[in-house]
């Protein structure tokens, strides 16, 4: 009989689980990537991310603000406009996001599939 003790079972790293709990949600990574260069108004974020609804964008922005990765700022009007910017913690994601982008350029170029030469 196989040994199925706790020591023999693989465990996912707790930090990795927290990262993918947040960044595994659709749109989150794209929002953070769009905010990397600097503050962006809500309407501009909506236009920059095709397919995202206003409701979903609002929900994801609230989640990111709650985690401390971005801040919401109300710009003096008129007109009253809301912009979002990454915090130091959010900006610290830049090297990881750039590396993921490079990885995708290398390994997911074939319509979102790994080219045959990398499937060995």
C-alpha positions in Angstrom: 0.0 0.0 0.0 1.3 3.5 -0.9 2.4 5.8 1.9 0.0 8.8 1.9 1.3 10.5 5.0 1.2 14.3 5.2 4.9 14.4 4.7 4.7 12.5 1.4 2.0 14.8 0.0 3.1 17.8 -2.0 1.9 21.1 -0.6 1.4 24.3 -2.6 3.5 27.2 -1.3 1.3 29.5 0.8 2.7 32.6 -0.8 2.0 31.3 -4.3 -1.5 30.4 -3.3 -2.1 34.0 -2.2 -0.7 35.4 -5.4 -2.9 33.2 -7.6 -5.9 33.8 -5.4 -5.7 37.5 -6.4 -4.0 37.4 -9.9 -5.8 34.2 -11.0 -9.0 36.3 -11.3 -9.8 37.4 -14.8 -8.8 41.0 -15.6 -6.7 41.6 -12.4 -3.3 41.3 -14.1 -4.4 43.5 -17.1 -5.6 46.2 -14.7 -2.3 46.2 -12.8 -0.3 46.2 -16.1 -2.3 49.1 -17.4 -1.6 51.1 -14.2 2.1 50.4 -14.3 3.2 53.5 -16.2 1.2 55.8 -13.9 -2.3 56.9 -12.7 -5.2 56.2 -15.0 -8.8 57.5 -14.9 -11.6 55.0 -14.7 -12.9 55.7 -18.2 -9.4 55.3 -19.7 -8.9 52.0 -17.9 -12.2 50.8 -19.3 -11.2 51.7 -22.8 -7.7 50.2 -22.4 -9.1 46.7 -21.4 -11.4 45.5 -24.2 -14.2 43.3 -23.0 -14.3 44.3 -19.3 -17.6 45.7 -18.0 -17.8 48.7 -15.8 -19.1 46.6 -13.0 -16.2 44.1 -13.3 -13.7 46.9 -13.5 -15.1 48.5 -10.4 -15.1 45.2 -8.5 -11.5 44.4 -9.4 -10.4 47.9 -8.5 -12.0 47.6 -5.1 -10.3 44.3 -4.5 -6.9 45.7 -5.5 -7.4 48.7 -3.3 -8.4 46.4 -0.4 -5.2 44.5 -0.8 -3.1 47.7 -0.8 -1.9 47.4 -4.4 -3.6 50.5 -5.6 -5.2 53.7 -4.4 -8.3 55.6 -5.6 -7.9 59.3 -5.9 -10.6 61.8 -6.6 -9.4 64.5 -8.9 -10.5 68.1 -8.2 -13.2 69.1 -10.7 -15.1 70.2 -12.4 -15.6 67.7 -13.8 -15.1 65.3 -10.9 -12.9 62.4 -12.1 -11.6 59.4 -10.3 -8.1 58.0 -11.1 -6.2 55.0 -9.8 -2.6 54.5 -9.2 -0.4 51.7 -8.0 1.1 51.8 -4.5 4.7 50.8 -3.9 3.5 47.2 -3.4 1.7 47.3 -6.8 4.6 48.8 -8.6 6.8 46.0 -7.1 4.9 43.6 -9.4 6.5 45.2 -12.5 9.5 42.8 -12.9 7.2 39.8 -12.4 4.6 41.0 -15.0 7.4 41.8 -17.5 8.8 38.4 -17.1 5.4 36.8 -17.6 5.0 38.9 -20.8 8.4 37.6 -22.0 7.5 34.1 -21.2 4.2 34.4 -23.1 6.1 35.8 -26.1 8.3 32.8 -26.1 5.9 30.0 -25.2 2.4 31.1 -26.0 2.9 32.6 -29.5 1.0 29.9 -31.4 -2.6 31.1 -30.8 -2.2 30.8 -27.0 -0.7 27.3 -27.3 2.9 26.3 -26.7 4.6 25.7 -30.1 5.4 22.0 -30.8 9.1 22.5 -30.3 8.6 23.3 -26.6 6.4 20.3 -25.9 9.1 17.8 -25.2 
